[in-house]
């Protein structure tokens, strides 16, 4: 339909009014199987780091911002790969 808006914007007040009304309840202890969709009543802290080494959860590249200044899809930058870090190992390169 020509001229029809795809999105309708809302004010902050309208958006807040559209949220479901919730009330705080008292804390209760439940098993892990029953914890789905619940909110923790206090911080949960692991007894030890998991995994036991620093690791990234996604692949990616580290770059210096200055090396990408002015870059766009129409004007790409060509960067040199100076190293790689495999999962579970420490980096042997310094940027």
N, CA, C and O atoms as a CHARMM CRD file, in Angstrom:
* protein
*
  380
    1    1 UNK  N      0.83700  -1.17300   0.00000 PROA 1      0.00000
    2    1 UNK  CA     0.00000   0.00000   0.00000 PROA 1      0.00000
    3    1 UNK  C      0.88700   1.24300   0.00000 PROA 1      0.00000
    4    1 UNK  O      1.59100   1.49100   0.97900 PROA 1      0.00000
    5    2 UNK  N      0.86800   2.00300  -1.04200 PROA 2      0.00000
    6    2 UNK  CA     1.69700   3.21100  -1.09500 PROA 2      0.00000
    7    2 UNK  C      1.33200   4.19800   0.00200 PROA 2      0.00000
    8    2 UNK  O      0.15900   4.37900   0.33100 PROA 2      0.00000
    9    3 UNK  N      2.36300   4.83900   0.56900 PROA 3      0.00000
   10    3 UNK  CA     2.14100   5.85000   1.57900 PROA 3      0.00000
   11    3 UNK  C      1.89100   5.32400   2.97500 PROA 3      0.00000
   12    3 UNK  O      1.77400   6.11600   3.91100 PROA 3      0.00000
   13    4 UNK  N      1.80500   4.01600   3.14800 PROA 4      0.00000
   14    4 UNK  CA     1.54300   3.45600   4.46800 PROA 4      0.00000
   15    4 UNK  C      2.85300   3.30100   5.23300 PROA 4      0.00000
   16    4 UNK  O      3.82900   2.77800   4.69600 PROA 4      0.00000
   17    5 UNK  N      2.87500   3.74600   6.46800 PROA 5      0.00000
   18    5 UNK  CA     4.07200   3.62100   7.28200 PROA 5      0.00000
   19    5 UNK  C      4.23400   2.18200   7.73700 PROA 5      0.00000
   20    5 UNK  O      3.27700   1.51800   8.13500 PROA 5      0.00000
   21    6 UNK  N      5.48300   1.71800   7.66400 PROA 6      0.00000
   22    6 UNK  CA     5.75200   0.35300   8.11100 PROA 6      0.00000
   23    6 UNK  C      5.84800   0.29500   9.63400 PROA 6      0.00000
   24    6 UNK  O      5.37000  -0.65000  10.26200 PROA 6      0.00000
   25    7 UNK  N      6.47300   1.31800  10.22000 PROA 7      0.00000
   26    7 UNK  CA     6.62000   1.36300  11.67000 PROA 7      0.00000
   27    7 UNK  C      5.86000   2.55600  12.22700 PROA 7      0.00000
   28    7 UNK  O      5.75200   3.59500  11.57600 PROA 7      0.00000
   29    8 UNK  N      5.34600   2.40200  13.41200 PROA 8      0.00000
   30    8 UNK  CA     4.72800   3.51600  14.11200 PROA 8      0.00000
   31    8 UNK  C      5.59900   3.80000  15.32600 PROA 8      0.00000
   32    8 UNK  O      5.80600   2.91900  16.16000 PROA 8      0.00000
   33    9 UNK  N      6.09800   4.99200  15.43000 PROA 9      0.00000
   34    9 UNK  CA     6.92900   5.33200  16.57900 PROA 9      0.00000
   35    9 UNK  C      6.04900   5.62000  17.78000 PROA 9      0.00000
   36    9 UNK  O      4.89700   6.03700  17.65600 PROA 9      0.00000
   37   10 UNK  N      6.63700   5.37900  18.96000 PROA 10     0.00000
   38   10 UNK  CA     5.92700   5.62200  20.21500 PROA 10     0.00000
   39   10 UNK  C      6.74800   6.56400  21.07700 PROA 10     0.00000
   40   10 UNK  O      7.97200   6.62800  20.96300 PROA 10     0.00000
   41   11 UNK  N      6.07400   7.27500  21.91700 PROA 11     0.00000
   42   11 UNK  CA     6.78900   8.07100  22.90700 PROA 11     0.00000
   43   11 UNK  C      7.28300   7.12700  23.99500 PROA 11     0.00000
   44   11 UNK  O      6.84100   5.98200  24.08300 PROA 11     0.00000
   45   12 UNK  N      8.19200   7.61000  24.81300 PROA 12     0.00000
   46   12 UNK  CA     8.68600   6.79400  25.92400 PROA 12     0.00000
   47   12 UNK  C      7.53200   6.41700  26.84100 PROA 12     0.00000
   48   12 UNK  O      7.45300   5.27500  27.29500 PROA 12     0.00000
   49   13 UNK  N      6.64700   7.34800  27.11800 PROA 13     0.00000
   50   13 UNK  CA     5.51400   7.06900  27.99900 PROA 13     0.00000
   51   13 UNK  C      4.61700   5.97800  27.41300 PROA 13     0.00000
   52   13 UNK  O      4.14700   5.10200  28.14000 PROA 13     0.00000
   53   14 UNK  N      4.38200   6.03000  26.10200 PROA 14     0.00000
   54   14 UNK  CA     3.55600   4.99500  25.45700 PROA 14     0.00000
   55   14 UNK  C      4.23900   3.63200  25.53800 PROA 14     0.00000
   56   14 UNK  O      3.58800   2.62400  25.81300 PROA 14     0.00000
   57   15 UNK  N      5.53600   3.60200  25.30200 PROA 15     0.00000
   58   15 UNK  CA     6.26800   2.33200  25.36200 PROA 15     0.00000
   59   15 UNK  C      6.23700   1.76400  26.77100 PROA 15     0.00000
   60   15 UNK  O      6.02300   0.56500  26.95000 PROA 15     0.00000
   61   16 UNK  N      6.44700   2.61100  27.77600 PROA 16     0.00000
   62   16 UNK  CA     6.41400   2.13100  29.16200 PROA 16     0.00000
   63   16 UNK  C      5.01800   1.63800  29.54300 PROA 16     0.00000
   64   16 UNK  O      4.88200   0.64200  30.25400 PROA 16     0.00000
   65   17 UNK  N      3.99400   2.32500  29.07600 PROA 17     0.00000
   66   17 UNK  CA     2.62400   1.91200  29.38100 PROA 17     0.00000
   67   17 UNK  C      2.27800   0.57100  28.73600 PROA 17     0.00000
   68   17 UNK  O      1.41100  -0.14600  29.23700 PROA 17     0.00000
   69   18 UNK  N      2.94300   0.22200  27.63400 PROA 18     0.00000
   70   18 UNK  CA     2.66000  -1.03400  26.93500 PROA 18     0.00000
   71   18 UNK  C      3.33100  -2.23000  27.59600 PROA 18     0.00000
   72   18 UNK  O      2.98300  -3.37400  27.30400 PROA 18     0.00000
   73   19 UNK  N      4.29000  -1.97700  28.48300 PROA 19     0.00000
   74   19 UNK  CA     4.96800  -3.08900  29.15300 PROA 19     0.00000
   75   19 UNK  C      4.01200  -3.78300  30.11400 PROA 19     0.00000
   76   19 UNK  O      3.15700  -3.13300  30.71500 PROA 19     0.00000
   77   20 UNK  N      4.15100  -5.10600  30.26500 PROA 20     0.00000
   78   20 UNK  CA     3.27700  -5.79400  31.20700 PROA 20     0.00000
   79   20 UNK  C      3.56400  -5.34900  32.64500 PROA 20     0.00000
   80   20 UNK  O      4.70800  -5.07700  33.01100 PROA 20     0.00000
   81   21 UNK  N      2.52700  -5.28300  33.42700 PROA 21     0.00000
   82   21 UNK  CA     2.66900  -4.88000  34.82500 PROA 21     0.00000
   83   21 UNK  C      3.20800  -6.06200  35.62600 PROA 21     0.00000
   84   21 UNK  O      2.67700  -7.17000  35.54600 PROA 21     0.00000
   85   22 UNK  N      4.25200  -5.82000  36.39000 PROA 22     0.00000
   86   22 UNK  CA     4.84400  -6.86400  37.21900 PROA 22     0.00000
   87   22 UNK  C      4.94300  -6.35800  38.64800 PROA 22     0.00000
   88   22 UNK  O      5.04000  -5.15700  38.89500 PROA 22     0.00000
   89   23 UNK  N      4.91600  -7.28000  39.56200 PROA 23     0.00000
   90   23 UNK  CA     5.09000  -6.93000  40.97100 PROA 23     0.00000
   91   23 UNK  C      6.20000  -7.79000  41.54300 PROA 23     0.00000
   92   23 UNK  O      6.38100  -8.94000  41.14300 PROA 23     0.00000
   93   24 UNK  N      6.93000  -7.23100  42.47200 PROA 24     0.00000
   94   24 UNK  CA     8.00900  -7.98100  43.11800 PROA 24     0.00000
   95   24 UNK  C      7.40600  -9.02700  44.04000 PROA 24     0.00000
   96   24 UNK  O      6.40600  -8.77900  44.71400 PROA 24     0.00000
   97   25 UNK  N      8.00600 -10.16000  44.06000 PROA 25     0.00000
   98   25 UNK  CA     7.58100 -11.22400  44.96300 PROA 25     0.00000
   99   25 UNK  C      8.73100 -11.53200  45.90000 PROA 25     0.00000
  100   25 UNK  O      9.85200 -11.07500  45.67500 PROA 25     0.00000
  101   26 UNK  N      8.48000 -12.27500  46.91600 PROA 26     0.00000
  102   26 UNK  CA     9.54300 -12.63400  47.85000 PROA 26     0.00000
  103   26 UNK  C     10.46300 -13.66400  47.19500 PROA 26     0.00000
  104   26 UNK  O     10.05200 -14.41100  46.30700 PROA 26     0.00000
  105   27 UNK  N     11.69600 -13.68600  47.64600 PROA 27     0.00000
  106   27 UNK  CA    12.67100 -14.63500  47.10100 PROA 27     0.00000
  107   27 UNK  C     12.33900 -16.03800  47.56900 PROA 27     0.00000
  108   27 UNK  O     11.87400 -16.24300  48.69000 PROA 27     0.00000
  109   28 UNK  N     12.58100 -16.99100  46.69900 PROA 28     0.00000
  110   28 UNK  CA    12.40500 -18.39500  47.06900 PROA 28     0.00000
  111   28 UNK  C     13.48900 -19.21600  46.40000 PROA 28     0.00000
  112   28 UNK  O     13.96100 -18.86300  45.31900 PROA 28     0.00000
  113   29 UNK  N     13.87900 -20.29300  47.02500 PROA 29     0.00000
  114   29 UNK  CA    14.91400 -21.17300  46.48800 PROA 29     0.00000
  115   29 UNK  C     14.23100 -22.25800  45.65300 PROA 29     0.00000
  116   29 UNK  O     13.32100 -22.94200  46.12300 PROA 29     0.00000
  117   30 UNK  N     14.69300 -22.40200  44.39100 PROA 30     0.00000
  118   30 UNK  CA    14.14900 -23.43300  43.50900 PROA 30     0.00000
  119   30 UNK  C     15.30100 -24.18500  42.87900 PROA 30     0.00000
  120   30 UNK  O     16.42000 -23.67700  42.81600 PROA 30     0.00000
  121   31 UNK  N     15.03800 -25.36900  42.42000 PROA 31     0.00000
  122   31 UNK  CA    16.04400 -26.15700  41.73400 PROA 31     0.00000
  123   31 UNK  C     16.32800 -25.58300  40.35900 PROA 31     0.00000
  124   31 UNK  O     15.53200 -24.81500  39.81800 PROA 31     0.00000
  125   32 UNK  N     17.46500 -25.95900  39.79900 PROA 32     0.00000
  126   32 UNK  CA    17.87200 -25.43000  38.50600 PROA 32     0.00000
  127   32 UNK  C     16.83400 -25.72800  37.42200 PROA 32     0.00000
  128   32 UNK  O     16.59100 -24.88600  36.55800 PROA 32     0.00000
  129   33 UNK  N     16.23000 -26.89500  37.45400 PROA 33     0.00000
  130   33 UNK  CA    15.22900 -27.25400  36.44900 PROA 33     0.00000
  131   33 UNK  C     13.99800 -26.34500  36.49900 PROA 33     0.00000
  132   33 UNK  O     13.29800 -26.20500  35.49700 PROA 33     0.00000
  133   34 UNK  N     13.73000 -25.73400  37.64200 PROA 34     0.00000
  134   34 UNK  CA    12.56500 -24.85900  37.79100 PROA 34     0.00000
  135   34 UNK  C     12.93000 -23.37700  37.69800 PROA 34     0.00000
  136   34 UNK  O     12.07100 -22.52100  37.90900 PROA 34     0.00000
  137   35 UNK  N     14.19100 -23.05900  37.38600 PROA 35     0.00000
  138   35 UNK  CA    14.64800 -21.67700  37.39800 PROA 35     0.00000
  139   35 UNK  C     14.42100 -20.94500  36.07900 PROA 35     0.00000
  140   35 UNK  O     14.65700 -19.73900  36.00400 PROA 35     0.00000
  141   36 UNK  N     13.97600 -21.63500  35.05100 PROA 36     0.00000
  142   36 UNK  CA    13.76200 -20.99800  33.75200 PROA 36     0.00000
  143   36 UNK  C     12.74600 -19.86200  33.86500 PROA 36     0.00000
  144   36 UNK  O     11.68200 -20.02300  34.46400 PROA 36     0.00000
  145   37 UNK  N     13.09000 -18.71300  33.28200 PROA 37     0.00000
  146   37 UNK  CA    12.24000 -17.51900  33.23800 PROA 37     0.00000
  147   37 UNK  C     12.11200 -16.83600  34.59800 PROA 37     0.00000
  148   37 UNK  O     11.22400 -16.00600  34.79000 PROA 37     0.00000
  149   38 UNK  N     12.98100 -17.17300  35.53100 PROA 38     0.00000
  150   38 UNK  CA    12.98600 -16.50000  36.83500 PROA 38     0.00000
  151   38 UNK  C     14.14800 -15.52800  36.90000 PROA 38     0.00000
  152   38 UNK  O     15.09400 -15.63200  36.11900 PROA 38     0.00000
  153   39 UNK  N     14.08300 -14.59900  37.81000 PROA 39     0.00000
  154   39 UNK  CA    15.12300 -13.58800  37.98900 PROA 39     0.00000
  155   39 UNK  C     15.85900 -13.89400  39.29000 PROA 39     0.00000
  156   39 UNK  O     15.21800 -14.08100  40.32400 PROA 39     0.00000
  157   40 UNK  N     17.20000 -13.95100  39.26300 PROA 40     0.00000
  158   40 UNK  CA    17.93700 -14.21500  40.50000 PROA 40     0.00000
  159   40 UNK  C     17.70100 -13.10900  41.53300 PROA 40     0.00000
  160   40 UNK  O     17.62200 -11.93300  41.17900 PROA 40     0.00000
  161   41 UNK  N     17.59000 -13.48400  42.79500 PROA 41     0.00000
  162   41 UNK  CA    17.37200 -12.52200  43.86900 PROA 41     0.00000
  163   41 UNK  C     18.69400 -11.90300  44.31500 PROA 41     0.00000
  164   41 UNK  O     18.69900 -10.86200  44.97100 PROA 41     0.00000
  165   42 UNK  N     19.81500 -12.53700  43.96400 PROA 42     0.00000
  166   42 UNK  CA    21.13300 -12.01400  44.33200 PROA 42     0.00000
  167   42 UNK  C     22.14000 -12.45700  43.28700 PROA 42     0.00000
  168   42 UNK  O     21.84600 -13.30700  42.44500 PROA 42     0.00000
  169   43 UNK  N     23.33800 -11.87200  43.34700 PROA 43     0.00000
  170   43 UNK  CA    24.38000 -12.23500  42.39900 PROA 43     0.00000
  171   43 UNK  C     24.74000 -13.70600  42.52700 PROA 43     0.00000
  172   43 UNK  O     24.74400 -14.26600  43.62300 PROA 43     0.00000
  173   44 UNK  N     25.04200 -14.32500  41.39000 PROA 44     0.00000
  174   44 UNK  CA    25.49200 -15.71400  41.37200 PROA 44     0.00000
  175   44 UNK  C     26.96500 -15.69400  40.99300 PROA 44     0.00000
  176   44 UNK  O     27.32100 -15.16800  39.93800 PROA 44     0.00000
  177   45 UNK  N     27.81600 -16.24900  41.82200 PROA 45     0.00000
  178   45 UNK  CA    29.25900 -16.20800  41.61800 PROA 45     0.00000
  179   45 UNK  C     29.78600 -17.64000  41.53500 PROA 45     0.00000
  180   45 UNK  O     29.50100 -18.47100  42.39700 PROA 45     0.00000
  181   46 UNK  N     30.55900 -17.91300  40.48300 PROA 46     0.00000
  182   46 UNK  CA    31.15700 -19.24800  40.32000 PROA 46     0.00000
  183   46 UNK  C     32.26300 -19.43000  41.35500 PROA 46     0.00000
  184   46 UNK  O     32.93000 -18.46900  41.73900 PROA 46     0.00000
  185   47 UNK  N     32.44800 -20.65300  41.79700 PROA 47     0.00000
  186   47 UNK  CA    33.49500 -20.94800  42.77800 PROA 47     0.00000
  187   47 UNK  C     34.88300 -20.85600  42.16600 PROA 47     0.00000
  188   47 UNK  O     35.86200 -20.62400  42.87400 PROA 47     0.00000
  189   48 UNK  N     34.97200 -21.03800  40.84700 PROA 48     0.00000
  190   48 UNK  CA    36.24900 -20.92800  40.14500 PROA 48     0.00000
  191   48 UNK  C     35.95600 -20.47900  38.72200 PROA 48     0.00000
  192   48 UNK  O     34.84100 -20.66200  38.23300 PROA 48     0.00000
  193   49 UNK  N     36.95400 -19.88800  38.04500 PROA 49     0.00000
  194   49 UNK  CA    36.72600 -19.43400  36.66500 PROA 49     0.00000
  195   49 UNK  C     36.40100 -20.61200  35.74300 PROA 49     0.00000
  196   49 UNK  O     37.02100 -21.67200  35.81700 PROA 49     0.00000
  197   50 UNK  N     35.42100 -20.39600  34.88300 PROA 50     0.00000
  198   50 UNK  CA    35.06100 -21.40900  33.88900 PROA 50     0.00000
  199   50 UNK  C     35.03300 -20.75500  32.52300 PROA 50     0.00000
  200   50 UNK  O     34.24800 -19.82300  32.35000 PROA 50     0.00000
  201   51 UNK  N     35.81200 -21.15500  31.54500 PROA 51     0.00000
  202   51 UNK  CA    36.87700 -22.15500  31.66000 PROA 51     0.00000
  203   51 UNK  C     38.02700 -21.61100  32.50500 PROA 51     0.00000
  204   51 UNK  O     38.03700 -20.43200  32.86100 PROA 51     0.00000
  205   52 UNK  N     38.97000 -22.44700  32.81700 PROA 52     0.00000
  206   52 UNK  CA    40.07800 -22.07900  33.67600 PROA 52     0.00000
  207   52 UNK  C     41.14300 -21.25800  32.97500 PROA 52     0.00000
  208   52 UNK  O     42.24100 -21.09900  33.50800 PROA 52     0.00000
  209   53 UNK  N     40.84600 -20.73000  31.79000 PROA 53     0.00000
  210   53 UNK  CA    41.80000 -19.90800  31.04700 PROA 53     0.00000
  211   53 UNK  C     41.01300 -18.83100  30.31000 PROA 53     0.00000
  212   53 UNK  O     39.81800 -18.98600  30.05500 PROA 53     0.00000
  213   54 UNK  N     41.69500 -17.73500  29.96900 PROA 54     0.00000
  214   54 UNK  CA    41.03400 -16.66000  29.23500 PROA 54     0.00000
  215   54 UNK  C     40.72000 -17.14000  27.82700 PROA 54     0.00000
  216   54 UNK  O     41.56500 -17.75100  27.17100 PROA 54     0.00000
  217   55 UNK  N     39.51900 -16.86700  27.36700 PROA 55     0.00000
  218   55 UNK  CA    39.15100 -17.31300  26.02000 PROA 55     0.00000
  219   55 UNK  C     38.08000 -16.42200  25.44500 PROA 55     0.00000
  220   55 UNK  O     37.27000 -15.84000  26.16600 PROA 55     0.00000
  221   56 UNK  N     38.09300 -16.32900  24.15400 PROA 56     0.00000
  222   56 UNK  CA    37.06800 -15.58600  23.44000 PROA 56     0.00000
  223   56 UNK  C     35.96500 -16.55700  23.05500 PROA 56     0.00000
  224   56 UNK  O     36.23200 -17.71700  22.74000 PROA 56     0.00000
  225   57 UNK  N     34.74000 -16.08900  23.08000 PROA 57     0.00000
  226   57 UNK  CA    33.63000 -16.97300  22.71100 PROA 57     0.00000
  227   57 UNK  C     33.24200 -16.83400  21.25100 PROA 57     0.00000
  228   57 UNK  O     32.37600 -17.56100  20.76400 PROA 57     0.00000
  229   58 UNK  N     33.87900 -15.90300  20.54800 PROA 58     0.00000
  230   58 UNK  CA    33.58200 -15.71600  19.13100 PROA 58     0.00000
  231   58 UNK  C     34.87000 -15.46600  18.36800 PROA 58     0.00000
  232   58 UNK  O     35.86800 -15.03400  18.94600 PROA 58     0.00000
  233   59 UNK  N     34.84800 -15.73400  17.08200 PROA 59     0.00000
  234   59 UNK  CA    35.98200 -15.40800  16.22300 PROA 59     0.00000
  235   59 UNK  C     35.95200 -13.92100  15.91400 PROA 59     0.00000
  236   59 UNK  O     34.90100 -13.28400  15.97500 PROA 59     0.00000
  237   60 UNK  N     37.10500 -13.38100  15.58600 PROA 60     0.00000
  238   60 UNK  CA    37.12500 -11.97500  15.22500 PROA 60     0.00000
  239   60 UNK  C     38.52800 -11.50900  14.93600 PROA 60     0.00000
  240   60 UNK  O     39.47500 -12.29600  14.94500 PROA 60     0.00000
  241   61 UNK  N     38.65500 -10.23800  14.68300 PROA 61     0.00000
  242   61 UNK  CA    39.93400  -9.61300  14.39900 PROA 61     0.00000
  243   61 UNK  C     40.11100  -8.42300  15.32000 PROA 61     0.00000
  244   61 UNK  O     39.15000  -7.71200  15.61600 PROA 61     0.00000
  245   62 UNK  N     41.32800  -8.20400  15.77200 PROA 62     0.00000
  246   62 UNK  CA    41.65900  -7.01000  16.54000 PROA 62     0.00000
  247   62 UNK  C     42.34300  -6.04100  15.59100 PROA 62     0.00000
  248   62 UNK  O     43.28500  -6.41400  14.89200 PROA 62     0.00000
  249   63 UNK  N     41.88000  -4.80900  15.56400 PROA 63     0.00000
  250   63 UNK  CA    42.46900  -3.79100  14.69400 PROA 63     0.00000
  251   63 UNK  C     42.65000  -2.51800  15.49500 PROA 63     0.00000
  252   63 UNK  O     41.99600  -2.31300  16.51800 PROA 63     0.00000
  253   64 UNK  N     43.54500  -1.66400  15.02000 PROA 64     0.00000
  254   64 UNK  CA    43.69800  -0.34200  15.60500 PROA 64     0.00000
  255   64 UNK  C     42.74700   0.59600  14.87000 PROA 64     0.00000
  256   64 UNK  O     42.67500   0.58100  13.64100 PROA 64     0.00000
  257   65 UNK  N     42.03000   1.40000  15.61800 PROA 65     0.00000
  258   65 UNK  CA    41.02000   2.28300  15.02700 PROA 65     0.00000
  259   65 UNK  C     41.62500   3.17800  13.95300 PROA 65     0.00000
  260   65 UNK  O     40.98900   3.43900  12.93200 PROA 65     0.00000
  261   66 UNK  N     42.83700   3.64500  14.17400 PROA 66     0.00000
  262   66 UNK  CA    43.46100   4.54800  13.19600 PROA 66     0.00000
  263   66 UNK  C     43.62500   3.86600  11.84100 PROA 66     0.00000
  264   66 UNK  O     43.60500   4.53800  10.81000 PROA 66     0.00000
  265   67 UNK  N     43.78500   2.55200  11.82300 PROA 67     0.00000
  266   67 UNK  CA    43.95300   1.82600  10.56100 PROA 67     0.00000
  267   67 UNK  C     42.64600   1.70700   9.78200 PROA 67     0.00000
  268   67 UNK  O     42.66100   1.31700   8.61400 PROA 67     0.00000
  269   68 UNK  N     41.52600   2.03400  10.40200 PROA 68     0.00000
  270   68 UNK  CA    40.23800   1.93900   9.73000 PROA 68     0.00000
  271   68 UNK  C     39.59200   3.30700   9.52200 PROA 68     0.00000
  272   68 UNK  O     38.44000   3.38600   9.09600 PROA 68     0.00000
  273   69 UNK  N     40.31700   4.37800   9.81700 PROA 69     0.00000
  274   69 UNK  CA    39.76400   5.72900   9.67800 PROA 69     0.00000
  275   69 UNK  C     39.41600   6.01900   8.21200 PROA 69     0.00000
  276   69 UNK  O     40.25200   5.84500   7.32600 PROA 69     0.00000
  277   70 UNK  N     38.19500   6.45500   7.96800 PROA 70     0.00000
  278   70 UNK  CA    37.76200   6.80200   6.62700 PROA 70     0.00000
  279   70 UNK  C     37.35200   5.62000   5.77200 PROA 70     0.00000
  280   70 UNK  O     36.98800   5.80000   4.61000 PROA 70     0.00000
  281   71 UNK  N     37.40000   4.43100   6.31200 PROA 71     0.00000
  282   71 UNK  CA    37.06100   3.22600   5.55000 PROA 71     0.00000
  283   71 UNK  C     35.54400   3.12700   5.41000 PROA 71     0.00000
  284   71 UNK  O     34.79600   3.46400   6.32800 PROA 71     0.00000
  285   72 UNK  N     35.11300   2.66300   4.25300 PROA 72     0.00000
  286   72 UNK  CA    33.69100   2.44000   4.02100 PROA 72     0.00000
  287   72 UNK  C     33.54700   1.24500   3.08300 PROA 72     0.00000
  288   72 UNK  O     34.54100   0.68800   2.61700 PROA 72     0.00000
  289   73 UNK  N     32.31900   0.86300   2.81600 PROA 73     0.00000
  290   73 UNK  CA    32.09300  -0.24400   1.90200 PROA 73     0.00000
  291   73 UNK  C     32.63400   0.08200   0.50700 PROA 73     0.00000
  292   73 UNK  O     33.14600  -0.79200  -0.19200 PROA 73     0.00000
  293   74 UNK  N     32.51200   1.33800   0.12000 PROA 74     0.00000
  294   74 UNK  CA    32.99900   1.75200  -1.19400 PROA 74     0.00000
  295   74 UNK  C     34.48700   2.04800  -1.22800 PROA 74     0.00000
  296   74 UNK  O     35.08300   2.08200  -2.30500 PROA 74     0.00000
  297   75 UNK  N     35.10300   2.26500  -0.06100 PROA 75     0.00000
  298   75 UNK  CA    36.52400   2.55800   0.03200 PROA 75     0.00000
  299   75 UNK  C     37.12800   1.68200   1.12800 PROA 75     0.00000
  300   75 UNK  O     37.40400   2.16800   2.22400 PROA 75     0.00000
  301   76 UNK  N     37.33500   0.39800   0.84300 PROA 76     0.00000
  302   76 UNK  CA    37.80000  -0.52700   1.88100 PROA 76     0.00000
  303   76 UNK  C     39.28000  -0.31800   2.21100 PROA 76     0.00000
  304   76 UNK  O     40.02900   0.27900   1.43800 PROA 76     0.00000
  305   77 UNK  N     39.66800  -0.81400   3.35400 PROA 77     0.00000
  306   77 UNK  CA    41.07900  -0.81900   3.74700 PROA 77     0.00000
  307   77 UNK  C     41.58600  -2.25300   3.62600 PROA 77     0.00000
  308   77 UNK  O     40.83500  -3.20800   3.82300 PROA 77     0.00000
  309   78 UNK  N     42.83500  -2.38600   3.30900 PROA 78     0.00000
  310   78 UNK  CA    43.45100  -3.70400   3.23100 PROA 78     0.00000
  311   78 UNK  C     44.45000  -3.79900   4.36800 PROA 78     0.00000
  312   78 UNK  O     45.42200  -3.04500   4.42000 PROA 78     0.00000
  313   79 UNK  N     44.20500  -4.72100   5.27000 PROA 79     0.00000
  314   79 UNK  CA    45.02100  -4.87600   6.46700 PROA 79     0.00000
  315   79 UNK  C     45.79900  -6.18400   6.40000 PROA 79     0.00000
  316   79 UNK  O     45.34200  -7.15500   5.79800 PROA 79     0.00000
  317   80 UNK  N     46.96400  -6.20600   7.01300 PROA 80     0.00000
  318   80 UNK  CA    47.77400  -7.41900   7.07200 PROA 80     0.00000
  319   80 UNK  C     47.44200  -8.20300   8.33700 PROA 80     0.00000
  320   80 UNK  O     47.35500  -7.62200   9.41900 PROA 80     0.00000
  321   81 UNK  N     47.25800  -9.49200   8.21400 PROA 81     0.00000
  322   81 UNK  CA    47.07500 -10.35900   9.37500 PROA 81     0.00000
  323   81 UNK  C     48.46700 -10.64500   9.93400 PROA 81     0.00000
  324   81 UNK  O     49.33000 -11.17400   9.23300 PROA 81     0.00000
  325   82 UNK  N     48.67700 -10.29100  11.20300 PROA 82     0.00000
  326   82 UNK  CA    50.01400 -10.44400  11.78800 PROA 82     0.00000
  327   82 UNK  C     50.12400 -11.63100  12.73500 PROA 82     0.00000
  328   82 UNK  O     51.20600 -11.91400  13.24900 PROA 82     0.00000
  329   83 UNK  N     49.02500 -12.32100  12.97000 PROA 83     0.00000
  330   83 UNK  CA    49.09400 -13.48600  13.85000 PROA 83     0.00000
  331   83 UNK  C     47.73300 -14.10000  14.03300 PROA 83     0.00000
  332   83 UNK  O     46.72100 -13.57100  13.57400 PROA 83     0.00000
  333   84 UNK  N     47.72800 -15.21600  14.70900 PROA 84     0.00000
  334   84 UNK  CA    46.47900 -15.91500  15.01400 PROA 84     0.00000
  335   84 UNK  C     46.60100 -16.52500  16.40000 PROA 84     0.00000
  336   84 UNK  O     47.69400 -16.86900  16.84900 PROA 84     0.00000
  337   85 UNK  N     45.48000 -16.65200  17.05800 PROA 85     0.00000
  338   85 UNK  CA    45.45100 -17.25600  18.38100 PROA 85     0.00000
  339   85 UNK  C     44.43200 -18.38700  18.33700 PROA 85     0.00000
  340   85 UNK  O     43.24900 -18.15300  18.08800 PROA 85     0.00000
  341   86 UNK  N     44.88000 -19.59000  18.57300 PROA 86     0.00000
  342   86 UNK  CA    43.95200 -20.72300  18.59400 PROA 86     0.00000
  343   86 UNK  C     43.36700 -20.87300  19.99300 PROA 86     0.00000
  344   86 UNK  O     43.96800 -20.44000  20.97600 PROA 86     0.00000
  345   87 UNK  N     42.20600 -21.48100  20.07400 PROA 87     0.00000
  346   87 UNK  CA    41.50400 -21.62300  21.33800 PROA 87     0.00000
  347   87 UNK  C     42.37100 -22.35500  22.36200 PROA 87     0.00000
  348   87 UNK  O     42.95600 -23.39800  22.07100 PROA 87     0.00000
  349   88 UNK  N     42.44000 -21.79700  23.54100 PROA 88     0.00000
  350   88 UNK  CA    43.17200 -22.42700  24.63100 PROA 88     0.00000
  351   88 UNK  C     44.63300 -22.04500  24.70200 PROA 88     0.00000
  352   88 UNK  O     45.34600 -22.51400  25.58900 PROA 88     0.00000
  353   89 UNK  N     45.10200 -21.20300  23.78500 PROA 89     0.00000
  354   89 UNK  CA    46.50400 -20.80100  23.80900 PROA 89     0.00000
  355   89 UNK  C     46.60400 -19.29300  24.04300 PROA 89     0.00000
  356   89 UNK  O     45.65300 -18.55100  23.79900 PROA 89     0.00000
  357   90 UNK  N     47.75600 -18.85900  24.51400 PROA 90     0.00000
  358   90 UNK  CA    47.99500 -17.43400  24.75000 PROA 90     0.00000
  359   90 UNK  C     48.47800 -16.80100  23.44400 PROA 90     0.00000
  360   90 UNK  O     49.15700 -17.45600  22.65400 PROA 90     0.00000
  361   91 UNK  N     48.13400 -15.54200  23.21500 PROA 91     0.00000
  362   91 UNK  CA    48.61700 -14.86400  21.99900 PROA 91     0.00000
  363   91 UNK  C     50.12100 -14.67000  22.05100 PROA 91     0.00000
  364   91 UNK  O     50.69000 -14.42700  23.11500 PROA 91     0.00000
  365   92 UNK  N     50.76100 -14.77900  20.89400 PROA 92     0.00000
  366   92 UNK  CA    52.20600 -14.53300  20.81800 PROA 92     0.00000
  367   92 UNK  C     52.51600 -13.29000  19.99800 PROA 92     0.00000
  368   92 UNK  O     53.65700 -13.07700  19.58800 PROA 92     0.00000
  369   93 UNK  N     51.50000 -12.47400  19.76000 PROA 93     0.00000
  370   93 UNK  CA    51.67700 -11.22000  19.02500 PROA 93     0.00000
  371   93 UNK  C     51.19000 -10.07400  19.90000 PROA 93     0.00000
  372   93 UNK  O     50.34000 -10.25900  20.77200 PROA 93     0.00000
  373   94 UNK  N     51.73700  -8.89300  19.65900 PROA 94     0.00000
  374   94 UNK  CA    51.32600  -7.69400  20.36800 PROA 94     0.00000
  375   94 UNK  C     50.92000  -6.66200  19.33300 PROA 94     0.00000
  376   94 UNK  O     51.64700  -6.41700  18.37000 PROA 94     0.00000
  377   95 UNK  N     49.77700  -6.06800  19.53000 PROA 95     0.00000
  378   95 UNK  CA    49.32700  -5.01200  18.62100 PROA 95     0.00000
  379   95 UNK  C     49.81100  -3.67700  19.14100 PROA 95     0.00000
  380   95 UNK  O     49.54600  -2.64300  18.52800 PROA 95     0.00000
